[in-house]
Amino acid sequence: MKKVTKVTPDWRMTLIRELKRKLIHITGLSVPVGIIFFGKMTTAALIALALAVSLVLEAGRLKGLIKLPAVREHELDKTAGYVYYILGSLLTVLLFKPAVAITAMLMLSVGDAASGIIGSVLRGSNVRTEESTKRIKPLPITAGMFLVCLALGYLSSGITGLPFIVYLAGAVGATLADGVPVYIGKRCLDDNLTIPLYAGLFMSLAGLARLA
């Protein structure tokens, strides 16, 4: 018999919490907008400023001086995902060409939001907690992430000029980063960091292979 991915019994409340989190996540759309209207270096400078502010806030949170919304339970005593989100955004803008960075950030802000929303109603979706015994997200989540990222690549190609093979590679990279956790020792890398970097790297390599 085929294994069926079950819906969590409290999926409604989980979905509502995830929707609130992903509303914050969507603020990452400001990065592609910034690149288009202000250029790469100005956008990078603004992200660097945001990163500095986030580090101050995170230090205060970890010391118990302040409380921040939408922090997951497993992040209460370690650096929260929003810091990695900002760091990943900064590295993506600095490391990759503007067209690639724009697409990679769309895949992070919208693609990962879609993955989180789908995963909020399914069991076994969080593969990055210490309690998790799974090492890959369920197929409905990975399929949803891939299709959304592929659609984002297509919709943005009119602005970025990226060919199909390049944004296809980006969708594969983003889906891989989202669905398969990467461990360094016992520590799992946050997907807010790896999604745009994988997507950007895969697109850059696909672009080079296309020119070879």
N, C-alpha and C positions, 0 to 999 in steps of 0.2 A: 504493500500500500504506500502511496505517496504521502510524505509528511506535509501536513497542512499548517501554515503559519496562523496561529490563533490570535484573536483580538484580545487585548487586555481587558479585564473585567471593569476597570474604572477608566475606560478610554475617553469618556467625555471630559472628565476633569483634566486628564493628562493632555488632551488635545487643546483645551482652553489655555493651559499653562504654556504649552509649546507655541501656540499662536502668539501669545504675549511676548515670549522670548524672540520669536522670529520677526516680530515687528521691529525690534531693536536691530536684529540681524540685517534687515533690509536697508538700514542706514549706510551699509557698505556701497550702495548704489551711488553715493556721493563721490566715490573714487573714480569710476568711469566718467562721471559728469565733470569732475575736476580736471581729468586728463584732457578731455575734449575742449573745455573752455579756457583752462588756465595753463595747460602744458604739464609735462612730466615733472620738472624740478619744483615748480611751485606746489603742485599736488603732493609731492614727496615731503616737502618742508612742512606743509600743513599736517600731514599724517605723523611726521616725527614729533610735532608739537602735541598732537593728540596722544601719542604714545607716552610722552613724558608726563602728561597729566594723568594718564591711566596708571602709570607706575606709582605715582604719588597716592592716588586713590586706593590702589590695590594694597599698598603698604599699610595704609590706614585701616582697610577692611580686615586684613590678616591680623592686625594688632587689636581688633575689636573696637576701634574708635568710631567706625562708621559702618552702616549697612547699605548694601547695594541691591537693587532689584534683579530678578531673573538669574541669580547665581544657583547653579545646581547643587544638590546635596553633596555629591562627591567632590565638589570644588571648595567646600567650606574652609578647609584647612590647607589649601594649596592655590597656586595662581589660577585664576578663573579664565575661561575661554575668551572673554572679550579682549584681554591683553594679547593673546596669541592672534586674535583676529586682526588687531591693529598692526602687530608686528608682521604678520603675513602680508597684509596690504602694503606696508612700507617696502618690504623686500621685493614683492611682485612688481611694484612701480619702478623700483631702482634696477632690478635685474633684467627685465624684459622690455622689448619694444612696446611702444604705446598700444598698438593694435592688439598685441598678445595680452598685455596687462589689462586692457579694458575687458576682453573676453574672459580672462581668468577670474577677474573680480566679479563679473556677472554670474559666473558659475559658483563662486563662493556665496555671494549674497542671496541669490535667488535659488540656485540649484540646491545648496545645502539647506535652505529654508524648506524647500519641497521635501527633501529627504527627511528632515526632522518632523515635519507634519505627518508624513506617511508613517514614520516610525513611532509616532506617539500613540498610535492605536494598535500596534502590533507587538507581540512578545518577542523578546530576544533582539530588540533593535539596538540596544546600547551595548556595544562590544568593547567599550573602553573603560569599564569599571573593573575594579579588582575582583569583584564577585562574578564577573562574566566568565563563562567557560567557552563561549563561542569566539571565533576568530574571523568571522565574516558576517556582514549584515544579511538578513533574509532577502531573497530574490525580489519580492515586490518593491523593496526600498531601493536596491541597486538599480533595478530596471527604471524606476521612477526618476532617480537621480540622473541616470544616463540620458533618458529621453528629454528631460527638462534642459539639461546642459547642451544637448545637441540642438534643441530648438532655440536656445539662447544664442548659440554660435551662428545659426542660420539667420535669425532675426537681426543680429548685430553686424552681419557680414556686409550689409550695405554701407555701414559707417567704417568698419575696420578694413574691409577689403580682403579679409582672410578667405582662402579657398576652402572647399568642403573638407578635403583631407586634413587640413590643419586644425579646424575647429572640431572635427571628428576625433582627432588625437587628443585634443584638450578635454573633450567630454569623457574619453576613456581614462585619462589621467585623473580628472576630478572624481570620477566614480570610484576608481581604485583607491584614492586617498580617503574618500568618505567611507567606503565599505570594508576596507581591510586595515586594521590598526597596525601601526609600526611601533615596535618597542626598542628602546635603547636601554639595555639592562632590564630593570623592572619598571621603568617609566615609559608610559605610552605617549607618543607625540599627539598633540591636539590637532584635530582635523581642520580647525580654523587656520592653522599654519600650513598644513600640508596640501590642502585642496588647491589653493591658488598657485602654490609652487609646483605641484605635480602638473597641473593644467598648463601652466606657463612653460615648463620644461618640455612636456610632451609636444606642445604646439611648436616650440622653437626647433626641436629635433625633426619634427615632420616637415617644417619649412625648409630646413637644411637638406633633408633627404629629397625633397621635391626639386631643389635647385641642382642637386648633384647629377 
